Amino acid sequence: GFGEGETFVGFANITVTGAAGYETFSTTLISVTASDVANITVTATVDLGGGTFNNTSEFGPQFQGAGVITVTTTSDTSDGDTSSIAALLGNRGADGFISLREAILATNNTTNLGGNPDTIHFNIAGAGPHTINLLSALPAITDAVVIDGWSEPDFVGLPIIELNGAAAGST
């Protein structure tokens, strides 16, 4: 194996149903710190049942991952912990959602890892278009970040995320 693993941050149970034993999956790990996500190694183990495991396989190699955060609301709030991407994922605030404002603040406060920019994705409930009515100017972007509107699941060829700055005032 590659042997880089140091901190256990969680697990996911995956049932392989894909052809030739392949399966695509994703999982969310909560209560991780920025240092936890900076270097990632994954281990797969076959559960034989009855508390018996076999065929452990570490795969990687360890890589420098970029920080990824997903905007989940059109609300222009900032009530979560924006001190880093990991902090915001662990404390989304009273509303339980991540706004574009919070995502920008968290990416500004997260060091780009391995020279890779952070990435802001979108997954806002309901059919689009999704209009974010800004109450004030968005924070300045202070380090490299990709804001990926194409990641919104409703996106089909035309922009579906709209920023409305009418209530933000002029500067």
N, C-alpha and C positions, 0 to 999 in steps of 0.2 A: 504494500500500500504506500500511500504518499506520506502518512504519518504526521500531518500538520494539526490534526484535531486536538484541541485543548479544553474547550468549554462546550458542554452539552447544552444546546439551546432548544431542543424539542424533537418531536418525531411526527410522522404521519403514517397511517396504515394505508397501503395501496394494494388493491387486488388487480393483478395483471390479467386483462382480458384481450389485449391487443395481439395482433398477428406476431408470430415468432417470439413471443415473450416480451414485447416492447410495450411500454405504457408511458403516456405523457401525464404529468400531474403538477399541481402547484399546491402549496400550503402556506399558511400565515403563521409565523412564529411570533408570539407576544412576549413581552418583558425581556427583550434583548437590548443590549447596549450597542453604541456605535462600534466599540471595539469587537463585539461579538460578530457583527456583520461585515467587518472589514476583511476577514479572511474566512472563506467557507470551504469545508470539506464535507462530503456526504458519504454515509455508509449504508449499504443495503444488506438486510439479513432476511433469510427465508424462515418464516414461522412454520414449524412442522406440527404445531398443535401441542397441547398438554404441557406448555411451558418449555418446550424444546425448540431450539433455534439452530440453524446450520447455514453453511454457505455464506458467511459474511464476506462482503466485497466492498472495499473502499474505492470510491471513484472520485475523480477530480481531474486534474490536480487542484490543489488549493488555488484560488484565484482572488484577485483584487476585485471585489464587486462594486459596482456603482450603486449609489443610493437611489432607491425608487420609492415614490410616494404616489398615492392615488387620490385625486379629488373626488369626493362622493356627494357633494351638495352644491346647489347654486347659491346658497346663503353666503353672505359676505361677513362671516363672523371670525373671531380669533379668540377662542376660549380653551384651546388645547395647549399642551406643552410644546412650544416651537423651538426649544433649545437645540434640537437635532431631529433628523428624520426618525431615528429610533425612539426618541422621547415622544414625538407626536403619535407614532404608531402605538405606543404604550399608554398614552393619555390624550385622547381625542377631545377632551372637554365634556361639558354637560350635555351637549347635543349629540355626541357620539359620532359626528361626521368630520370630514376633513375638507375645509374650504380651500379655494385657490390662494387666498391670502395666507392661510396657515401653511400651505405647502411651500409657497415662496419663502416665507420666513424660516421654515425648517431646513430647506435646501441651502439658504444663505448661511445657516449655522452649522452645516454639515460639511466637513472637509471632503473634497472630491477624492475618491479612492483610486489609486493606480492610474492617475491621469484621466480617468473617465468622468464625464460630467454627470451630475445627478439627473434624474428623469422624473418629470411630473406627468402621470397618466390621469385619465378621466374615466369614471364609471359611475355616472349619475343616474339614479333610478328614474324610471318613466321614459316615455318616448320624447325624443328631441324635436325641435331644437331646445337646447338648454341655455337660458339667458342668466348670466351672473350680473346682478345689478349692484355695481360698486357703490359703497357709501362714502369712500374716500379714495385717493390715489393708491394704487397697489404699491407695496414696498419696492425699492430699487433692487434689482438683481445684482448681487455682489460677487458671485462666482459662477462658473460654467454650469448651465442647466439646460436640458431639453424639455420644452413644454409640448407634449405630444397630443394634440387634439384628435389625431387619427385613432388614438387608443380607445376613445369612447365607443362602446359596443354598438350604438345606433349609427355610427358614421358609415355612410355609403356614398362616397364620391363627392359630397358637398359638405362644407363646414357645418358643424352642428353645435359647437360651443360658441356662444356670443358673449362678449363683454359689453355691458351698457354702463358708460361712465356719466350719464346725465345727472345723477345725484351726487357725483363725487366732487363737484365744485371745480373751479378752474385754478390752475397754478401757472 
